[in-house]
């Protein structure tokens, strides 16, 4: 299974030639250890990274040494389609746990985009959805309360994981520590832990030792004020 091809197939009708080109481009992935930087802020932009297995994140380190996580990357996600136009990276990308990462060199990605218009369309749409997700995160950081912010991120992660078949029964193995979640939400781990206990007490969800269970989806969605429209799950033509 190539989750990258599966993801792009949801955004455009890919021919056998389209899928074959993507399969060749991602045919030599590397196994990456946990907490390994694929690229760091300030580096020259390199190839397009494709997450085939495992999770990764985008992040920035502030002068104080604190970290802000900017995005979580799941199997099938790709990174930085156009960042090669810039002189240097303005953020870092790191694996969260062990991961399998394919790299597509810039000349190769340019060739694929030129020769396979449906692939190009799908990749552009994927990037637009990434930008929509970033806008949702900005809205959370600026206007949602702490409990709304946590509930919103959990809704998003659960839905994204379900879309790619990572849900096992009624639970999701979430490879994100409370420190990682706190860094994504702009909270301290202590504050986050308090909010997670509040959500558990409400009967909406439970997160313990990486095991996420959505006990009452309707309640969690209501707390978050969650509208999945920004994920554009049904976009395909």
VEXSE-973404 format. One record per atom (N, C-alpha, C): atom name; chain; z, x, y. Coordinates in pm, 1 decimal. Atoms other than C-alpha are relative to their C-alpha. Layout:
CA/A/Z/X/Y
...
***
This chain:
N/A/0.0/84.7/-119.3
CA/A/0.0/0.0/0.0
C/A/0.0/88.4/124.6
N/A/4.4/-69.4/-128.4
CA/A/-94.0/126.6/346.3
C/A/40.2/-101.3/106.4
N/A/-51.2/99.5/-93.8
CA/A/121.9/-64.4/593.9
C/A/-70.1/5.7/135.3
N/A/75.2/-11.9/-125.1
CA/A/-78.8/67.5/889.3
C/A/-124.5/-87.9/-5.8
N/A/118.8/84.5/15.7
CA/A/-394.7/-97.5/757.3
C/A/40.2/-147.0/-5.1
N/A/-47.6/138.7/7.5
CA/A/-198.5/-413.0/672.6
C/A/31.0/-54.4/139.3
N/A/-36.2/46.0/-134.4
CA/A/-65.6/-431.5/1028.6
C/A/-124.2/-26.3/84.0
N/A/119.4/17.3/-82.3
CA/A/-402.9/-380.2/1196.4
C/A/-84.5/-117.8/-49.0
N/A/75.7/112.7/55.2
CA/A/-556.4/-639.4/962.3
C/A/50.7/-134.1/52.1
N/A/-52.0/123.6/-58.4
CA/A/-330.1/-899.0/1124.7
C/A/-52.5/-24.0/140.1
N/A/46.1/11.7/-137.7
CA/A/-486.9/-831.0/1463.0
C/A/-151.2/-12.2/13.2
N/A/146.6/8.8/-4.1
CA/A/-858.9/-817.0/1376.8
C/A/-51.5/-5.3/-143.1
N/A/63.5/4.9/131.6
CA/A/-1092.3/-881.0/1085.4
C/A/-61.0/135.9/-29.7
N/A/46.6/-134.6/32.1
CA/A/-1141.9/-538.9/929.6
C/A/-92.3/-3.4/-121.6
N/A/93.4/-10.1/111.4
CA/A/-1439.1/-464.6/709.2
C/A/48.4/106.0/-98.5
N/A/-33.6/-104.2/96.8
CA/A/-1424.5/-245.6/400.3
C/A/-18.1/138.7/60.0
N/A/22.3/-129.1/-65.5
CA/A/-1568.9/37.9/608.3
C/A/111.3/32.4/99.3
N/A/-111.0/-19.2/-93.5
CA/A/-1300.6/-12.5/874.2
C/A/123.1/50.2/-74.8
N/A/-120.1/-35.6/75.3
CA/A/-1024.1/3.7/616.1
C/A/-14.8/135.4/-68.3
N/A/22.4/-129.9/63.2
CA/A/-1181.7/300.5/439.3
C/A/20.3/113.1/100.5
N/A/-17.8/-102.3/-103.3
CA/A/-1191.3/496.6/765.9
C/A/147.3/22.2/30.6
N/A/-143.7/-11.8/-26.4
CA/A/-823.4/421.3/829.0
C/A/72.3/65.2/-117.7
N/A/-62.4/-59.1/118.4
CA/A/-733.0/512.5/471.3
C/A/-20.9/151.2/-2.5
N/A/28.8/-143.9/-2.8
CA/A/-903.1/851.6/504.7
C/A/82.4/67.6/109.4
N/A/-71.5/-60.3/-112.8
CA/A/-739.8/915.1/844.3
C/A/148.4/17.8/-27.8
N/A/-144.0/-7.0/29.2
CA/A/-392.3/857.4/698.8
C/A/27.6/48.3/-142.8
N/A/-7.0/-34.8/142.4
CA/A/-452.3/1011.7/356.2
C/A/86.0/123.5/-29.6
N/A/-81.4/-120.4/23.4
CA/A/-241.6/1326.1/406.2
C/A/131.6/-7.0/76.6
N/A/-127.3/13.0/-72.5
CA/A/99.6/1207.9/521.3
C/A/98.7/108.2/-40.8
N/A/-106.9/-95.8/28.9
CA/A/408.4/1427.8/534.3
C/A/131.0/-74.9/-18.3
N/A/-135.6/50.8/12.3
CA/A/758.9/1354.9/415.9
C/A/85.5/70.0/104.6
N/A/-79.2/-51.7/-111.0
CA/A/994.3/1395.9/710.0
C/A/147.3/-27.3/-27.3
N/A/-143.8/17.7/19.3
CA/A/1368.4/1448.3/691.0
C/A/57.7/-91.8/106.4
N/A/-68.6/83.8/-98.0
CA/A/1612.9/1223.2/870.6
C/A/30.2/79.6/126.8
N/A/-34.0/-55.7/-131.3
CA/A/1672.0/1286.8/1242.5
C/A/-84.8/122.6/34.8
N/A/95.1/-107.1/-31.0
CA/A/1365.0/1509.5/1271.9
C/A/-86.6/-43.1/118.1
N/A/83.6/30.2/-115.8
CA/A/1188.5/1520.2/1608.0
C/A/-146.5/24.4/-33.8
N/A/144.4/-14.8/19.1
CA/A/817.9/1454.2/1560.9
C/A/-62.5/66.8/121.1
N/A/46.0/-61.1/-124.6
CA/A/761.9/1548.9/1923.5
C/A/110.9/-18.9/102.5
N/A/-108.4/5.1/-97.2
CA/A/993.6/1618.5/2215.8
C/A/-53.3/-21.0/141.4
N/A/33.3/14.4/-141.4
CA/A/992.7/1526.9/2581.3
C/A/-32.5/136.4/58.6
N/A/44.6/-126.5/-58.5
CA/A/805.2/1796.0/2774.0
C/A/-105.7/70.8/-81.5
N/A/104.3/-59.7/83.5
CA/A/580.9/1890.8/2479.1
C/A/-137.6/-47.1/43.9
N/A/137.7/46.9/-15.8
CA/A/205.8/1877.2/2504.5
C/A/-24.4/-113.3/-98.2
N/A/28.9/108.8/94.8
CA/A/90.6/1545.0/2354.3
C/A/-86.1/50.3/-114.5
N/A/72.7/-42.2/118.5
CA/A/-38.3/1588.7/2002.8
C/A/-76.7/-114.6/-61.1
N/A/75.4/104.9/68.7
CA/A/-188.3/1358.8/1740.3
C/A/68.6/-135.2/12.7
N/A/-61.2/131.1/13.3
CA/A/-125.2/989.9/1691.8
C/A/83.7/1.6/-127.4
N/A/-88.6/8.3/116.3
CA/A/172.7/945.8/1459.8
C/A/-4.4/-140.7/-57.7
N/A/1.1/129.4/68.9
CA/A/158.8/665.9/1201.3
C/A/115.6/-1.2/-98.9
N/A/-114.5/13.0/89.7
CA/A/477.8/555.5/1027.1
C/A/-43.9/-80.5/-122.0
N/A/38.5/68.2/123.6
CA/A/387.5/471.1/666.6
C/A/121.3/-49.1/-77.6
N/A/-123.5/42.3/66.3
CA/A/743.9/451.1/536.8
C/A/117.0/55.1/80.2
N/A/-115.3/-41.4/-77.3
CA/A/1086.7/474.4/694.9
C/A/-6.5/-53.5/142.9
N/A/-9.7/44.3/-139.0
CA/A/1192.3/411.5/1054.1
C/A/8.2/120.6/91.9
N/A/-10.6/-103.8/-102.3
CA/A/1167.5/616.3/1372.6
C/A/38.5/-67.1/131.0
N/A/-33.2/57.1/-131.0
CA/A/1261.5/573.2/1736.1
C/A/-56.3/87.4/110.4
N/A/28.8/-71.5/-124.3
CA/A/1150.4/668.0/2083.9
C/A/132.0/12.7/75.1
N/A/-124.9/-13.5/-74.8
CA/A/1426.8/806.8/2304.2
C/A/-15.5/98.5/115.2
N/A/-12.4/-95.8/-109.0
CA/A/1519.3/991.3/2621.5
C/A/144.9/47.4/5.7
N/A/-132.1/-56.6/-22.7
CA/A/1814.3/1221.5/2685.0
C/A/20.0/17.0/150.0
N/A/-30.3/-9.2/-142.0
CA/A/1972.7/1189.9/3027.7
C/A/68.8/133.1/31.4
N/A/-66.9/-126.6/-36.0
CA/A/2109.1/1490.1/3222.3
C/A/145.5/6.2/-44.0
N/A/-139.4/4.0/44.4
CA/A/2459.9/1377.1/3124.5
C/A/14.5/24.6/-149.5
N/A/-3.3/-17.1/144.2
CA/A/2364.7/1417.4/2757.8
C/A/-2.6/-130.0/-76.6
N/A/7.8/129.2/67.1
CA/A/2365.4/1045.3/2684.3
C/A/-144.7/-31.4/-36.2
N/A/133.0/31.7/52.4
CA/A/2072.5/894.2/2498.1
C/A/-32.1/-147.9/22.9
N/A/50.0/137.2/-5.8
CA/A/1865.7/583.3/2562.6
C/A/-114.5/-13.3/-99.0
N/A/108.8/28.3/93.1
CA/A/1659.5/454.0/2272.6
C/A/-92.0/-102.7/63.3
N/A/100.0/80.9/-69.2
CA/A/1338.3/297.5/2401.3
C/A/-75.6/-93.1/-93.9
N/A/72.2/83.6/96.2
CA/A/1188.5/150.2/2081.4
C/A/36.9/43.3/-140.8
N/A/-11.6/-30.1/142.5
CA/A/1234.2/128.0/1707.7
C/A/-136.7/-17.8/-63.6
N/A/129.6/0.8/66.6
CA/A/929.4/204.9/1493.6
C/A/21.0/-23.6/-148.0
N/A/-10.9/37.9/140.6
CA/A/890.4/44.5/1151.3
C/A/-126.3/41.3/-75.2
N/A/121.5/-31.5/75.9
CA/A/644.2/107.7/866.2
C/A/-120.4/-80.1/49.8
N/A/121.1/62.0/-52.4
CA/A/292.4/36.1/990.9
C/A/-21.7/25.5/147.3
N/A/12.4/-24.0/-143.8
CA/A/363.5/127.0/1352.9
C/A/-63.6/135.9/26.7
N/A/57.5/-127.0/-45.1
CA/A/169.6/397.8/1534.6
C/A/52.5/30.3/138.9
N/A/-60.6/-44.9/-124.9
CA/A/269.5/598.8/1837.8
C/A/-104.2/61.6/92.6
N/A/63.6/-73.0/-109.3
CA/A/101.2/688.0/2162.8
C/A/-151.2/16.1/-16.0
N/A/145.5/-1.3/13.6
CA/A/-263.6/590.9/2134.5
C/A/-66.7/78.4/112.4
N/A/67.4/-62.0/-114.8
CA/A/-346.6/716.4/2484.3
C/A/80.9/110.1/66.9
N/A/-85.1/-98.0/-67.1
CA/A/-68.1/963.6/2558.2
C/A/-68.0/136.2/11.1
N/A/73.5/-125.3/-8.1
CA/A/-315.0/1247.8/2498.2
C/A/-65.8/22.9/134.5
N/A/56.9/-15.0/-133.4
CA/A/-449.3/1178.6/2847.9
C/A/98.4/63.5/97.3
N/A/-102.6/-56.7/-87.1
CA/A/-120.6/1302.6/2994.2
C/A/21.3/147.8/-32.0
N/A/-22.4/-143.2/18.2
CA/A/-13.8/1664.0/3037.8
C/A/119.8/27.7/-89.8
N/A/-117.8/-24.4/82.9
CA/A/322.4/1627.6/2867.2
C/A/67.3/-131.2/-36.3
N/A/-72.2/117.8/45.4
CA/A/540.0/1383.3/2678.4
C/A/112.9/-33.3/98.2
N/A/-111.5/41.4/-85.8
CA/A/783.6/1179.1/2887.5
C/A/114.4/-60.7/-81.5
N/A/-107.0/44.4/88.5
CA/A/996.4/1084.2/2585.2
C/A/-14.8/74.6/-132.6
N/A/2.2/-63.5/132.2
CA/A/1077.7/1207.7/2235.5
C/A/-12.2/-106.9/-107.9
N/A/10.2/90.4/115.3
CA/A/1009.6/1052.6/1894.0
C/A/69.0/68.1/-117.0
N/A/-80.1/-57.8/107.3
CA/A/1247.0/1105.7/1603.3
C/A/7.0/-94.7/-118.9
N/A/-23.9/81.1/119.1
CA/A/1273.7/985.0/1245.4
C/A/147.7/-38.4/-4.4
N/A/-139.1/45.6/11.2
CA/A/1587.8/781.0/1180.7
C/A/58.3/40.7/-135.2
N/A/-33.7/-46.6/134.0
CA/A/1611.0/834.2/805.8
C/A/-119.5/75.7/-54.1
N/A/120.2/-60.8/59.6
CA/A/1371.2/1004.2/564.2
C/A/-120.3/-91.5/22.1
N/A/118.2/78.8/-34.3
CA/A/1020.0/892.9/653.7
C/A/-125.5/66.9/-53.5
N/A/132.9/-51.8/34.8
CA/A/656.5/932.3/557.2
C/A/-89.2/-24.4/120.3
N/A/74.6/6.4/-125.4
CA/A/441.8/1009.0/861.3
C/A/-138.6/59.9/-18.2
N/A/136.6/-52.8/-4.7
CA/A/65.9/1046.7/886.7
C/A/-32.7/37.5/144.4
N/A/44.4/-39.9/-133.7
CA/A/-92.7/1224.7/1181.3
C/A/-151.7/-7.6/5.9
N/A/144.3/10.7/-21.0
CA/A/-437.8/1149.4/1317.6
C/A/-34.1/80.4/124.4
N/A/35.6/-85.8/-113.4
CA/A/-585.0/1421.0/1539.0
C/A/-79.1/-77.6/104.0
N/A/66.8/69.1/-110.8
CA/A/-722.3/1320.9/1876.6
C/A/-151.0/-16.2/-21.8
N/A/144.4/19.4/22.6
CA/A/-1090.4/1390.1/1791.0
C/A/-27.4/-107.0/-105.4
N/A/19.2/98.3/106.0
CA/A/-1051.7/1179.3/1475.1
C/A/27.4/-141.2/50.0
N/A/-30.7/134.5/-49.5
CA/A/-886.9/885.4/1651.8
C/A/-107.2/-44.9/98.6
N/A/108.1/35.4/-92.7
CA/A/-1154.3/897.6/1923.5
C/A/-125.2/-42.0/-77.2
N/A/117.8/33.8/80.4
CA/A/-1426.3/892.5/1657.4
C/A/15.2/-138.0/-63.2
N/A/-23.6/130.8/62.3
CA/A/-1268.4/595.5/1479.2
C/A/-12.2/-111.0/103.3
N/A/5.3/102.8/-104.9
CA/A/-1228.9/401.9/1803.9
C/A/-144.1/-25.3/44.1
N/A/140.0/14.7/-41.4
CA/A/-1595.0/467.0/1893.1
C/A/-84.8/-67.6/-107.6
N/A/87.6/46.1/107.8
CA/A/-1745.9/390.0/1552.5
C/A/41.9/-133.0/-61.1
N/A/-50.7/121.4/65.3
CA/A/-1526.0/99.7/1441.4
C/A/66.8/-90.3/103.8
N/A/-53.7/81.1/-110.9
CA/A/-1484.9/-155.0/1722.8
C/A/111.9/-94.7/-40.4
N/A/-108.7/89.0/40.9
CA/A/-1266.4/-390.1/1520.5
C/A/131.5/75.8/-16.0
N/A/-120.1/-83.3/6.9
CA/A/-1023.5/-106.3/1451.9
C/A/51.0/27.3/141.1
N/A/-39.3/-25.6/-138.9
CA/A/-1024.7/-21.8/1822.6
C/A/68.2/-122.1/60.3
N/A/-60.6/122.7/-51.6
CA/A/-952.8/-385.1/1908.7
C/A/140.1/-19.3/-55.6
N/A/-130.6/18.8/63.1
CA/A/-665.9/-404.0/1660.2
C/A/102.2/98.1/56.0
N/A/-93.2/-99.3/-52.4
CA/A/-511.6/-82.5/1790.9
C/A/37.4/-29.0/144.3
N/A/-31.6/39.6/-137.9
CA/A/-538.3/-199.8/2151.1
C/A/99.0/-116.2/0.6
N/A/-91.0/114.2/6.8
CA/A/-369.0/-528.0/2057.1
C/A/139.4/43.8/-43.2
N/A/-130.4/-51.8/43.3
CA/A/-93.3/-340.6/1873.6
C/A/72.3/66.9/116.1
N/A/-61.7/-66.3/-114.6
CA/A/-34.0/-133.6/2185.5
C/A/47.5/-101.7/103.4
N/A/-41.2/103.5/-94.5
CA/A/-23.4/-444.4/2405.3
C/A/128.0/-69.0/-45.6
N/A/-122.2/61.8/52.4
CA/A/240.5/-596.2/2176.2
C/A/118.6/95.0/15.7
N/A/-106.3/-97.9/-25.7
CA/A/442.8/-273.9/2198.6
C/A/46.2/-8.8/145.6
N/A/-35.1/10.4/-141.6
CA/A/428.3/-308.8/2577.1
C/A/75.7/-129.8/28.1
N/A/-71.6/126.0/-14.1
CA/A/536.5/-672.5/2551.0
C/A/142.9/11.1/-51.2
N/A/-133.5/-22.3/54.9
CA/A/830.4/-564.9/2336.0
C/A/85.2/79.6/98.4
N/A/-73.0/-77.5/-99.9
CA/A/928.6/-308.4/2597.1
C/A/43.7/-88.8/116.2
N/A/-38.3/91.3/-108.1
CA/A/923.3/-581.5/2863.7
C/A/117.6/-88.0/-41.8
N/A/-112.5/80.3/49.1
CA/A/1153.9/-791.6/2645.7
C/A/129.5/81.1/2.6
N/A/-118.4/-86.3/-4.2
CA/A/1393.6/-495.8/2618.4
C/A/48.8/17.5/144.4
N/A/-37.6/-15.3/-141.4
CA/A/1386.9/-445.5/2996.8
C/A/70.6/-126.2/49.1
N/A/-62.5/126.6/-37.3
CA/A/1468.3/-814.0/3044.2
C/A/141.8/-8.5/-55.6
N/A/-133.7/0.8/59.8
CA/A/1761.2/-781.0/2804.2
C/A/95.5/89.9/77.4
N/A/-87.2/-95.0/-68.7
CA/A/1898.7/-475.9/2981.4
C/A/36.5/-48.2/139.7
N/A/-22.6/40.1/-138.0
CA/A/1864.0/-636.4/3322.6
C/A/70.4/-133.0/16.8
N/A/-45.2/135.3/-25.9
CA/A/1955.9/-1001.1/3274.3
C/A/78.4/-66.6/-112.3
N/A/-71.7/67.6/107.9
CA/A/2095.5/-1089.3/2931.7
C/A/144.1/50.1/-8.0
N/A/-138.3/-40.2/22.3
CA/A/2468.3/-1088.4/2864.6
C/A/6.8/88.0/-124.2
N/A/-14.1/-90.4/114.7
CA/A/2604.3/-849.1/2605.0
C/A/-29.2/-69.9/-131.8
N/A/20.8/68.7/127.6
CA/A/2610.3/-1106.7/2325.9
C/A/-144.2/-47.3/-12.8
N/A/141.1/39.0/3.6
CA/A/2264.3/-1236.0/2419.4
C/A/-87.8/119.3/-32.0
N/A/79.4/-121.5/20.0
CA/A/2130.9/-880.6/2424.1
C/A/1.4/44.2/-146.4
N/A/-11.9/-39.4/140.8
CA/A/2263.3/-796.6/2078.6
C/A/-72.6/-99.0/-89.6
N/A/63.9/102.6/82.7
CA/A/2150.0/-1127.2/1928.8
C/A/-151.7/6.7/11.6
N/A/144.9/-6.9/-21.4
CA/A/1803.0/-1085.9/2081.7
C/A/-60.8/115.3/-78.4
N/A/53.1/-114.8/73.5
CA/A/1753.4/-738.6/1934.5
C/A/3.8/-25.6/-150.0
N/A/-9.8/28.3/143.4
CA/A/1874.2/-853.8/1592.3
C/A/-109.4/-97.7/-42.1
N/A/108.8/94.2/30.3
CA/A/1631.9/-1149.0/1601.7
C/A/-133.3/73.2/-9.8
N/A/126.5/-73.2/-2.5
CA/A/1346.7/-914.0/1691.4
C/A/-16.5/88.8/-123.3
N/A/9.3/-91.7/114.0
CA/A/1423.8/-656.2/1423.6
C/A/-16.6/-75.8/-131.2
N/A/9.2/78.8/122.8
CA/A/1470.9/-919.7/1154.6
C/A/-139.7/-59.3/-15.3
N/A/132.4/60.7/6.3
CA/A/1144.6/-1094.1/1242.3
C/A/-107.4/104.5/-27.2
N/A/97.6/-106.5/24.4
CA/A/947.3/-769.4/1257.7
C/A/7.2/48.9/-144.0
N/A/-16.7/-45.6/138.8
CA/A/1092.7/-659.5/923.4
C/A/-52.8/-103.4/-98.3
N/A/49.8/106.2/88.4
CA/A/1015.7/-995.2/765.2
C/A/-152.1/-2.4/-3.2
N/A/146.0/2.3/-8.1
CA/A/655.8/-973.4/884.5
C/A/-66.1/106.1/-87.1
N/A/59.2/-107.0/80.7
CA/A/601.7/-652.2/687.2
C/A/64.0/8.5/-138.5
N/A/-50.0/8.6/136.2
CA/A/790.6/-755.6/375.3
C/A/122.4/83.6/-31.1
N/A/-118.1/-81.1/23.9
CA/A/1114.4/-562.8/421.4
C/A/124.5/-82.5/-31.3
N/A/-115.1/85.2/26.9
CA/A/1342.8/-862.4/372.4
C/A/16.2/-16.9/-150.4
N/A/-31.5/13.3/142.0
CA/A/1510.6/-866.4/30.6
C/A/90.6/-120.9/-17.9
N/A/-77.1/122.7/10.6
CA/A/1619.7/-1220.2/-44.8
C/A/33.1/-52.1/138.3
N/A/-40.9/46.8/-131.5
CA/A/1821.3/-1323.6/258.6
C/A/57.5/111.6/86.6
N/A/-58.4/-106.7/-79.1
CA/A/1924.3/-979.9/378.1
C/A/-100.5/111.5/25.8
N/A/81.1/-114.9/-38.0
CA/A/1772.6/-675.9/544.0
C/A/87.8/123.7/-1.3
N/A/-67.1/-129.4/-8.2
CA/A/1881.7/-320.1/482.3
C/A/-43.6/65.5/130.1
N/A/31.5/-47.7/-134.6
CA/A/1898.2/-201.7/841.4
C/A/47.3/144.9/12.2
N/A/-39.7/-141.1/1.3
CA/A/1893.0/181.0/859.3
C/A/42.9/50.1/137.4
N/A/-39.3/-31.2/-136.9
CA/A/2048.6/177.6/1205.5
C/A/152.1/-2.4/10.8
N/A/-143.9/-5.1/-21.0
CA/A/2402.6/291.2/1273.4
C/A/35.9/-77.1/127.0
N/A/-42.6/66.9/-122.3
CA/A/2609.7/118.1/1537.2
C/A/-21.2/89.9/121.7
N/A/28.0/-91.4/-111.7
CA/A/2563.6/429.8/1750.8
C/A/-145.3/-14.6/44.9
N/A/140.8/18.8/-34.7
CA/A/2184.2/389.0/1734.5
C/A/-21.4/-132.6/70.6
N/A/13.9/130.8/-63.2
CA/A/2208.1/19.3/1814.9
C/A/59.2/1.1/140.6
N/A/-62.9/-7.3/-131.2
CA/A/2445.2/91.5/2102.4
C/A/-88.7/74.8/99.3
N/A/88.9/-76.5/-88.0
CA/A/2204.5/350.5/2243.7
C/A/-125.1/-78.5/37.9
N/A/114.6/85.1/-33.4
CA/A/1923.7/94.0/2229.9
C/A/39.2/-111.8/95.6
N/A/-45.8/116.0/-75.9
CA/A/2134.9/-174.6/2396.9
C/A/72.3/37.4/129.1
N/A/-70.5/-41.8/-120.5
CA/A/2295.3/33.8/2671.4
C/A/147.6/-33.4/-3.9
N/A/-141.0/31.5/18.0
CA/A/2644.0/-22.9/2530.4
C/A/73.1/119.1/-60.8
N/A/-78.1/-94.4/77.7
CA/A/2926.7/186.0/2396.1
C/A/11.5/-54.6/-142.6
N/A/-19.4/49.7/137.0
CA/A/2974.6/169.1/2017.1
C/A/119.3/-94.2/-12.8
N/A/-118.2/86.7/5.4
CA/A/3318.8/12.7/2075.4
C/A/-34.7/-139.8/47.9
N/A/40.8/130.7/-52.9
CA/A/3169.6/-266.0/2287.6
C/A/-91.7/-71.3/-98.1
N/A/91.6/59.8/96.6
CA/A/2890.6/-323.3/2036.9
C/A/76.1/-54.0/-120.1
N/A/-77.7/44.3/116.2
CA/A/3138.7/-345.9/1750.9
C/A/72.4/-130.2/29.6
N/A/-68.3/122.4/-39.5
CA/A/3331.2/-610.8/1940.2
C/A/-96.9/-118.9/2.5
N/A/100.4/107.5/-5.8
CA/A/3011.6/-813.6/1998.2
C/A/-44.1/-39.7/-140.5
N/A/39.2/30.6/137.9
CA/A/2911.6/-786.1/1630.8
C/A/106.6/-84.3/-69.5
N/A/-107.7/81.1/56.0
CA/A/3252.9/-921.5/1531.2
C/A/-4.6/-142.0/54.7
N/A/11.1/131.9/-61.9
CA/A/3203.8/-1209.1/1775.1
C/A/-114.2/-79.8/-61.6
N/A/114.5/68.2/61.5
CA/A/2862.2/-1292.0/1627.6
C/A/31.8/-39.2/-144.3
N/A/-40.1/34.4/136.3
CA/A/3007.6/-1280.6/1277.3
C/A/95.2/-120.0/0.0
N/A/-96.2/109.8/-7.9
CA/A/3292.9/-1509.6/1377.8
C/A/-67.4/-132.0/35.1
N/A/72.3/121.7/-37.7
CA/A/3041.6/-1755.4/1523.7
C/A/-76.5/-60.9/-117.1
N/A/76.7/46.7/115.3
CA/A/2872.8/-1784.4/1182.4
C/A/-148.7/23.1/12.6
N/A/143.4/-21.4/-22.6
CA/A/2538.2/-1662.4/1319.7
C/A/-57.3/110.9/-87.3
N/A/53.5/-115.5/72.1
CA/A/2503.1/-1325.6/1144.4
C/A/114.2/89.6/-45.6
N/A/-96.6/-98.7/47.0
CA/A/2680.3/-1045.8/962.6
C/A/-71.8/132.7/-17.3
N/A/55.1/-134.6/16.3
CA/A/2611.8/-672.0/981.6
C/A/112.4/91.4/-45.4
N/A/-103.6/-86.8/55.2
CA/A/2816.2/-443.3/759.2
C/A/-63.8/106.8/-87.0
N/A/51.1/-114.3/76.9
CA/A/2727.6/-96.4/628.9
C/A/-151.1/-7.4/-19.9
N/A/145.1/4.6/3.8
CA/A/2360.9/-143.8/710.2
C/A/-59.3/-122.2/-66.1
N/A/48.9/122.6/63.9
CA/A/2335.4/-482.8/541.0
C/A/7.1/-113.4/101.7
N/A/9.0/107.2/-98.9
CA/A/2216.2/-750.7/784.7
C/A/-31.5/-131.3/-69.4
N/A/22.4/134.4/52.4
CA/A/2245.9/-1116.0/689.5
C/A/-2.5/-97.2/117.0
N/A/7.4/105.5/-100.2
CA/A/2130.0/-1393.8/918.8
C/A/55.9/-125.9/-64.4
N/A/-68.4/112.9/63.8
CA/A/2376.6/-1666.4/825.3
C/A/-51.6/-133.8/51.7
N/A/50.0/123.9/-61.1
CA/A/2248.0/-1930.1/1066.9
C/A/-106.3/36.8/102.6
N/A/106.2/-39.9/-92.5
CA/A/1907.6/-1851.0/1221.6
C/A/-1.9/-81.9/128.2
N/A/5.3/86.5/-117.9
CA/A/1922.0/-2150.5/1456.2
C/A/106.8/39.7/101.5
N/A/-109.2/-38.0/-90.3
CA/A/2255.9/-2041.8/1598.2
C/A/-28.2/134.2/66.5
N/A/28.4/-131.9/-56.0
CA/A/2147.9/-1679.2/1643.2
C/A/-110.0/-8.6/105.5
N/A/110.3/18.0/-95.3
CA/A/1824.5/-1784.0/1815.2
C/A/50.7/-64.9/128.5
N/A/-54.3/68.2/-117.6
CA/A/2018.1/-2014.1/2046.7
C/A/84.7/94.2/84.3
N/A/-81.7/-96.6/-74.1
CA/A/2268.3/-1742.9/2139.7
C/A/-88.6/97.9/75.7
N/A/88.9/-100.6/-60.0
CA/A/1985.1/-1497.4/2209.6
C/A/-92.6/-59.3/104.8
N/A/107.8/57.1/-80.6
CA/A/1758.9/-1744.6/2387.2
C/A/-132.6/59.8/-41.7
N/A/112.5/-77.8/52.7
CA/A/1498.3/-1589.1/2160.9
C/A/-127.1/-83.3/-8.2
N/A/133.2/56.8/11.0
CA/A/1130.5/-1674.6/2196.8
C/A/-90.4/109.3/-54.9
N/A/76.8/-105.1/67.9
CA/A/912.5/-1480.4/1954.1
C/A/-140.4/18.4/54.2
N/A/138.1/-2.9/-47.2
CA/A/596.8/-1530.8/2157.8
C/A/-47.1/141.6/34.2
N/A/41.9/-134.0/-42.2
CA/A/598.3/-1169.8/2285.9
C/A/-41.9/87.7/-116.9
N/A/41.3/-76.7/117.9
CA/A/548.3/-1046.3/1927.7
C/A/-138.0/-39.1/-49.9
N/A/137.6/42.8/30.8
CA/A/219.6/-1241.1/1896.3
C/A/-32.7/10.0/-147.6
N/A/17.5/-11.4/144.9
CA/A/251.5/-1281.7/1521.7
C/A/-129.0/-60.6/-50.0
N/A/115.1/74.3/53.0
CA/A/-45.2/-1515.6/1488.3
C/A/-131.1/40.2/68.3
N/A/117.9/-45.3/-72.7
CA/A/-293.2/-1316.3/1696.5
C/A/-99.7/64.2/-96.1
N/A/104.6/-57.2/86.7
CA/A/-612.2/-1257.5/1496.3
C/A/-129.1/-73.3/28.0
N/A/130.4/64.0/-18.4
CA/A/-980.6/-1321.3/1543.9
C/A/-107.2/81.1/-70.2
***
